Amino acid sequence: MALGGIWSRITGGIVALGIGAAARDAIDPVLEVEKQQAWARRAVRVLDPGDAAAAEARGLAFGVNHKDDAKRHGIGQARWNTLAQLAREYPGLSELLTLLRRGDIKPDAAKQWLNYQAFSDTVADDLLKLANVKLAPSDVANAIQQDFVTDENYLPDPDWTGPPFTIPAERQPISPTQEYADEGIDKERGKVLAQLVGLPPGPVELNEMLNRGLIDEAAWLRGIREGHTKTKWAPPLKALRHPILSAIQLANAVLRGWLPRAQLQDAGSELRDRLAKTGMDVATFDRLLQLQGRPITYRQVFIGMRRGGVYDGPITDLTAPFLKSLQESDIRPEWYNLAWAQRHSLPSAFVLRRLAQDGDVSPDQTRTLLEWMGWPEFLIGAVVTSWTGGAAGAVTAGPRVKTAQTSAVTEIRSAFLIGQADETQARGWLAGIGVEQTEIDGMIPIWNVMREVPQRGLTVKQIQLAYQNLPAQWPRARALQTLQLLGLTADDAATILDE
């Protein structure tokens, strides 16, 4: 007998006997154990049709024929297909729209999936319109401000006083009004959004445009307001349109003499008033003055001192144009005296040498000029002696006398070398033209050696003149022999001597 029949008979008997509820509660656990053991011996129960369809949709077979389980519940093929379809899940609206935008599914498939999620055809068609993403209101406002899109509702303000707008040719065929409407924003609010996008130039640029006449004061104030600056700050901001001199510029003005440095100690002076506007205190500005300006070069310092200049010396002798030139440069005042000392240009060393040798400048003047030119001391004395023939302070002969003296020394040497004069005569002649005795004592031994050294030989003309003018030293026999040594024949030598 089937378990169900047995159970029915037992429960029916209990009811027939009229056993009360309390007795039934005592018997049920005993009977439950018997029922469980009976099911354990005959595990033949099938899945609920809904569970079978869900398992089929998820691919959970485990050796079970889900369609057969459904049949045992009286579910045919068509109804089984319906249950299986209902058990399947489909992407949500967001994922479905993403797949549609990427082209991974077609619009018909997307609509069918929406139908599977219980959306009607009408609702599905409306939902699929969401695949076309609209610009965000902030993006539309930016596009209007940057003139990529426009329509008559968003033209520039009629009270604009600046340069005219130019309309670019690359505007996009998108209606800002429609884009706003799709987001639930009417055109009035859309215009407000468009006006809120972007910032005007900053206060500095606005001031500059106002100074140049590019905008008027109303446009300037509007720029301040649209820049999110509180309008109560507008008056002091507009005052900034007029620049002031910086502390560095004031320091340069003092250095160049345009503003007296003494004004730094006067609280009511122009310098103190301008300095206060920079925010720098007097002590710091005084230090800044020390940092401004430059010295002259170290070479100029050296030359200036050589020429009698003094560091931080008096400037009363400076001419007004010269002083003004120094003041308007960036040279500091303590170097002015040294700069003034070297105002003159000096002749070159070649010109100075000629002046010294011609006697146009004295040895003392030559020394001074060489010092002013920056020559080292150890050279100055030697150069003065070389150029003038004596040390500074000595009386020397003029250049013409020195030239004549040099020519005479050459003639005396020639006469001595050919034997026309002896040593006594040569010494007397040299002393007579002003040659110092120490120089004579040095030259005569040298000339004696030159007499003994074989000469290069006289020319034919020189031998002829020696024979005619110095017969004692050059007798006819010596002259003929010497001419023949030069390659002449005896007859030719004789002819030359007799001419």
C-alpha positions in Angstrom: 0.0 0.0 0.0 1.3 3.5 -0.8 2.6 5.7 1.9 -0.1 8.3 1.1 -2.8 5.6 1.6 -1.4 4.4 4.8 -1.2 8.0 6.1 -4.7 8.7 5.1 -6.1 5.7 6.8 -4.2 6.6 10.0 -5.4 10.2 10.1 -8.9 9.2 9.1 -9.0 6.8 12.0 -7.9 9.4 14.4 -10.5 11.8 13.2 -13.1 9.0 13.4 -12.3 8.2 16.9 -12.6 11.9 17.7 -9.3 12.2 19.3 -8.8 15.7 20.5 -6.2 18.2 19.4 -3.9 17.5 22.4 -3.8 13.8 21.5 -3.0 14.6 17.9 -0.1 16.8 18.9 1.4 13.9 20.8 0.9 11.5 17.9 2.2 13.8 15.1 6.0 13.6 15.9 5.8 9.8 15.9 4.0 9.7 12.7 6.4 12.3 11.2 9.3 10.0 11.9 7.5 7.2 10.1 6.7 9.5 7.2 10.4 10.6 6.9 11.6 7.1 6.9 9.1 6.2 4.2 10.3 9.1 2.0 13.9 8.1 2.7 13.1 4.6 1.4 11.3 6.1 -1.7 13.0 9.4 -2.7 10.9 10.0 -5.8 9.5 13.5 -5.2 10.1 15.9 -8.2 11.1 19.6 -8.2 8.4 22.3 -8.1 7.9 23.5 -11.7 9.1 27.0 -10.9 12.3 25.7 -9.3 12.9 23.3 -12.2 12.6 26.3 -14.6 15.0 28.4 -12.5 17.5 25.5 -12.5 17.2 25.1 -16.2 17.8 28.8 -16.8 21.0 28.6 -14.7 22.2 25.5 -16.3 22.0 23.5 -13.1 21.2 19.9 -14.3 23.1 17.5 -12.0 21.5 14.6 -13.8 17.9 15.9 -13.4 15.5 16.2 -16.3 13.8 19.4 -15.3 11.3 19.3 -18.2 10.2 15.8 -17.0 9.7 17.1 -13.5 7.5 19.8 -14.9 5.5 17.2 -16.8 4.8 15.3 -13.6 3.2 18.4 -12.4 1.1 18.5 -15.5 3.1 21.2 -17.3 3.2 20.8 -21.0 5.9 21.9 -23.5 4.6 25.4 -24.2 4.0 26.2 -20.6 7.4 24.8 -19.8 9.0 27.2 -22.3 7.1 30.1 -20.6 8.3 29.1 -17.2 11.9 28.8 -18.4 11.7 32.2 -20.1 10.3 33.8 -16.9 13.2 32.3 -14.9 15.8 34.0 -17.0 17.2 37.4 -16.0 18.2 40.2 -18.4 20.6 43.3 -18.0 19.1 46.3 -16.3 18.3 49.4 -18.2 21.7 51.0 -17.7 23.6 48.0 -19.0 21.2 47.6 -21.8 21.6 51.2 -23.0 25.3 50.9 -22.8 25.3 47.8 -25.0 23.0 49.6 -27.4 25.3 52.7 -27.6 28.3 50.5 -28.3 26.5 48.6 -31.0 26.8 45.2 -29.3 23.0 44.7 -29.6 20.4 46.0 -32.1 17.5 48.2 -31.1 15.0 45.3 -31.7 16.8 43.0 -29.4 17.0 45.8 -26.7 13.3 46.3 -27.0 12.6 42.6 -26.7 14.7 42.5 -23.5 12.7 45.3 -22.1 9.6 43.4 -23.0 11.0 40.4 -21.1 11.2 42.7 -18.1 7.5 43.4 -18.3 7.8 46.8 -20.1 5.2 47.4 -22.8 6.2 48.3 -26.4 5.3 51.9 -25.8 7.3 52.1 -22.6 10.2 50.2 -24.2 10.3 52.7 -27.1 10.5 55.6 -24.7 13.2 54.0 -22.6 15.3 53.4 -25.6 15.4 57.1 -26.3 17.7 57.4 -23.3 20.4 55.9 -25.4 20.9 59.3 -27.0 22.8 61.1 -24.1 22.1 64.8 -23.8 24.6 67.4 -22.8 24.6 68.3 -19.1 23.2 71.8 -18.4 26.7 73.0 -17.3 28.1 71.7 -20.6 25.4 73.5 -22.6 26.2 76.7 -20.7 29.9 76.4 -21.5 29.1 75.7 -25.1 27.0 78.9 -25.3 29.7 81.0 -23.5 32.3 79.7 -25.9 30.0 80.3 -28.8 30.0 76.7 -30.1 26.2 76.7 -30.0 23.7 79.5 -30.0 20.2 80.6 -30.8 18.3 83.9 -30.4 17.7 83.3 -26.7 21.4 83.5 -25.9 22.8 86.4 -28.0 25.3 88.7 -26.3 23.8 91.3 -23.9 22.5 94.3 -25.7 24.2 96.7 -23.2 27.7 95.4 -24.0 30.0 98.4 -24.6 33.2 96.6 -25.7 34.4 95.4 -29.2 31.8 93.6 -31.3 31.5 89.8 -31.1 32.6 87.7 -34.1 30.5 84.7 -34.9 32.6 81.6 -35.7 31.7 79.5 -38.6 32.2 76.2 -36.8 29.0 76.4 -34.6 27.4 73.0 -34.0 23.8 72.3 -35.1 22.6 71.8 -31.6 19.8 73.8 -30.0 20.7 74.9 -26.5 17.0 75.5 -25.7 16.1 71.9 -26.6 19.1 70.5 -24.7 18.0 72.5 -21.6 14.4 71.4 -22.1 15.4 67.8 -22.1 16.9 68.4 -18.6 13.8 70.2 -17.4 15.3 73.7 -17.6 13.4 76.5 -19.3 15.2 79.1 -21.5 15.2 81.8 -18.8 17.0 79.6 -16.4 19.2 78.4 -19.2 20.3 81.9 -19.9 21.2 82.4 -16.3 23.3 79.3 -16.4 25.0 80.5 -19.6 25.8 83.9 -17.9 27.3 82.1 -14.9 29.8 80.2 -16.9 33.3 81.8 -17.3 34.9 84.7 -15.6 35.8 88.2 -16.8 39.4 89.5 -16.8 40.9 90.1 -13.4 41.0 93.5 -11.7 44.5 94.3 -13.1 43.4 93.6 -16.7 40.1 95.5 -16.2 42.0 98.5 -14.9 44.3 98.4 -17.9 41.4 98.2 -20.3 39.7 101.1 -18.5 43.0 103.1 -18.8 43.2 102.4 -22.5 39.6 103.4 -23.1 38.5 99.9 -24.2 35.7 99.8 -21.7 33.8 102.4 -19.7 33.4 102.5 -15.9 30.0 100.6 -16.1 31.6 97.7 -17.9 34.5 97.8 -15.5 32.2 97.5 -12.5 30.3 94.7 -14.2 33.6 92.8 -14.7 34.3 93.2 -11.0 30.9 91.9 -10.1 31.0 89.0 -12.5 34.4 88.0 -11.1 32.7 87.1 -7.8 34.4 90.1 -6.0 32.2 91.9 -3.6 31.2 95.2 -5.1 32.0 97.1 -1.9 35.7 96.6 -2.8 35.2 98.2 -6.2 36.4 101.8 -5.3 39.8 100.7 -3.9 40.3 98.3 -6.7 39.7 101.0 -9.2 42.2 103.2 -7.4 44.8 100.5 -8.3 44.5 101.5 -12.0 47.1 104.2 -11.3 50.5 102.4 -10.8 53.0 103.7 -8.2 56.8 103.6 -8.2 58.2 100.5 -6.5 60.7 100.7 -3.7 63.5 99.7 -6.1 62.5 102.5 -8.5 62.4 105.0 -5.6 65.9 103.8 -4.6 67.1 104.4 -8.1 65.5 107.9 -8.2 67.4 108.8 -5.0 70.7 107.3 -6.4 70.3 109.4 -9.6 69.5 112.6 -7.7 65.9 113.0 -8.7 64.7 112.6 -5.1 67.1 114.0 -2.4 68.2 111.3 0.1 67.7 113.8 2.9 63.9 113.5 2.4 64.1 110.1 3.9 64.3 111.8 7.3 61.3 114.1 6.6 58.0 112.4 7.4 56.1 114.8 5.2 58.4 114.6 2.2 57.5 113.3 -1.3 60.0 110.4 -0.8 58.4 109.3 2.5 54.9 109.6 1.0 55.8 107.5 -2.0 57.7 105.0 0.2 54.7 104.6 2.5 52.6 103.5 -0.5 55.0 100.6 -1.2 54.7 99.3 2.4 58.4 99.4 3.0 59.7 101.0 6.2 62.4 103.6 6.4 65.1 101.3 7.9 64.6 98.7 5.2 64.6 101.3 2.4 67.9 102.7 3.8 69.4 99.3 3.5 68.0 99.0 0.0 69.8 102.2 -1.0 73.0 100.6 0.1 72.4 97.7 -2.2 71.7 99.9 -5.2 74.3 101.3 -7.6 77.8 100.0 -8.5 81.4 101.2 -8.3 83.6 102.1 -11.2 85.8 99.2 -12.4 89.0 98.3 -10.5 91.0 99.6 -13.5 89.3 102.9 -13.3 89.9 103.0 -9.5 93.6 102.4 -10.1 93.9 105.0 -12.8 91.8 107.5 -10.9 94.1 107.2 -7.9 97.2 107.6 -10.1 95.8 110.8 -11.4 95.1 112.2 -8.0 91.6 111.1 -7.4 90.3 110.3 -3.9 87.7 107.7 -2.8 84.6 109.4 -1.5 86.4 112.7 -2.2 84.9 116.1 -2.7 82.8 116.7 -5.9 82.7 120.5 -5.8 85.1 120.7 -8.8 82.9 118.5 -11.0 81.1 120.4 -13.8 77.3 120.3 -13.6 76.9 118.1 -16.8 79.6 115.7 -15.7 78.0 115.4 -12.2 74.6 114.9 -13.7 75.8 112.2 -16.0 77.2 110.3 -13.1 74.1 110.8 -11.0 71.8 109.4 -13.8 74.0 106.4 -14.2 74.1 103.6 -11.6 77.5 104.6 -10.2 77.4 105.3 -6.5 78.4 108.9 -5.3 81.5 107.8 -3.4 83.2 107.0 -6.7 82.5 110.3 -8.4 85.8 112.0 -7.5 87.9 109.1 -8.9 85.8 109.2 -12.1 86.4 112.9 -12.5 90.2 112.5 -12.0 90.4 110.4 -15.2 88.2 112.5 -17.4 91.1 113.4 -19.8 92.4 111.1 -22.6 96.2 110.6 -22.9 98.3 110.2 -26.0 99.5 106.8 -27.0 103.0 105.6 -26.0 104.2 106.2 -29.5 103.1 109.8 -29.5 104.5 110.4 -26.0 107.9 109.0 -27.1 108.1 111.4 -30.0 107.1 114.3 -27.7 109.8 113.3 -25.2 112.5 112.8 -27.8 111.7 116.1 -29.5 111.9 117.9 -26.1 108.2 119.0 -26.2 107.6 117.3 -22.8 110.2 117.2 -20.0 111.4 113.9 -18.4 109.3 114.8 -15.3 106.2 115.3 -17.5 107.0 112.1 -19.3 107.1 110.2 -16.0 103.8 111.7 -14.8 102.1 110.9 -18.1 103.3 107.3 -17.9 102.0 107.0 -14.4 98.7 108.4 -15.5 98.6 105.8 -18.2 99.0 103.0 -15.5 102.5 101.9 -16.4 104.4 100.0 -13.6 107.0 101.9 -11.7 109.9 99.7 -12.6 109.4 100.5 -16.3 108.8 104.2 -16.0 112.3 105.1 -15.0 113.9 103.0 -17.8 111.6 104.3 -20.4 112.2 108.0 -19.4 115.9 107.4 -19.6 115.6 105.7 -23.0 113.4 108.3 -24.5 115.1 111.4 -23.1 118.7 110.3 -22.4 118.5 111.0 -18.7 116.6 110.6 -15.6 113.7 112.8 -14.7 115.0 116.2 -13.5 118.2 116.1 -15.6 119.0 118.6 -18.4 119.5 116.7 -21.7 120.3 117.8 -25.3 117.6 118.2 -27.8 116.9 115.5 -30.4 118.8 117.2 -33.2 122.0 117.4 -31.1 121.6 113.7 -30.2 121.2 112.8 -34.0 124.4 114.8 -34.8 126.2 113.2 -32.0 125.3 109.7 -33.3 126.5 110.5 -36.8 129.8 111.9 -35.5 130.5 108.7 -33.5 129.9 106.6 -36.6 132.4 108.7 -38.6 135.0 108.5 -35.9 134.7 104.7 -35.7 135.1 104.4 -39.4 138.3 106.5 -39.4 139.7 104.5 -36.5 139.0 101.2 -38.1 140.8 102.0 -41.4 143.8 103.5 -39.5 143.0 107.1 -40.4 143.0 108.0 -36.7 144.8 106.5 -33.8 143.4 105.9 -30.3 144.4 109.3 -28.9 142.8 111.2 -31.8 139.6 109.0 -31.5 139.4 109.7 -27.8 139.8 113.4 -28.3 137.2 113.6 -31.0 134.7 111.6 -28.9 135.2 113.8 -25.9 134.7 116.8 -28.0 131.2 115.8 -29.1 130.1 115.2 -25.5 130.4 111.4 -25.1 130.9 110.5 -21.5 134.3 109.2 -20.5 132.9 105.9 -19.3 131.3 105.3 -22.7 134.6 106.2 -24.5 136.5 103.7 -22.3 134.0 101.1 -23.2 134.0 101.8 -27.0 137.8 102.0 -27.7 138.6 98.4 -26.7 135.7 97.2 -28.9 137.0 99.2 -31.8 140.5 97.8 -31.4 139.2 94.2 -31.6 137.2 95.2 -34.7 140.5 96.3 -36.3 141.9 92.7 -35.9 138.8 90.9 -37.1 139.0 90.1 -40.9 136.6 92.3 -42.7 134.1 91.4 -45.3 136.3 93.3 -47.7 136.0 96.7 -49.2 134.1 97.4 -52.5 136.0 98.4 -55.6 134.9 102.0 -55.1 136.0 102.0 -51.4 139.5 100.6 -52.4 139.8 103.4 -55.0 138.9 106.1 -52.5 141.3 104.6 -49.9 144.2 104.6 -52.4 143.5 108.2 -53.4 142.8 109.6 -49.9 145.0 107.5 -47.6 148.2 106.8 -49.6 150.2 106.0 -46.5 147.8 103.2 -45.4 146.8 102.2 -48.9 149.9 102.3 -51.2 149.5 101.3 -54.9 150.8 97.8 -54.4 148.3 97.1 -51.6 145.4 98.5 -53.6 146.3 96.5 -56.8 146.7 93.3 -54.8 143.3 93.8 -53.1 141.5 94.6 -56.4 142.9 91.4 -57.9 141.7 89.4 -54.9 138.2 90.7 -55.9 138.7 89.0 -59.3 140.0 91.9 -61.4 142.9 91.5 -63.8 146.1 93.5 -63.2 145.3 95.8 -66.1 141.8 96.5 -64.9 143.0 97.1 -61.4 145.6 99.6 -62.6 143.0 101.4 -64.8 140.6 101.8 -61.8 143.3 103.3 -59.6 144.4 105.7 -62.3 140.9 107.1 -63.0 
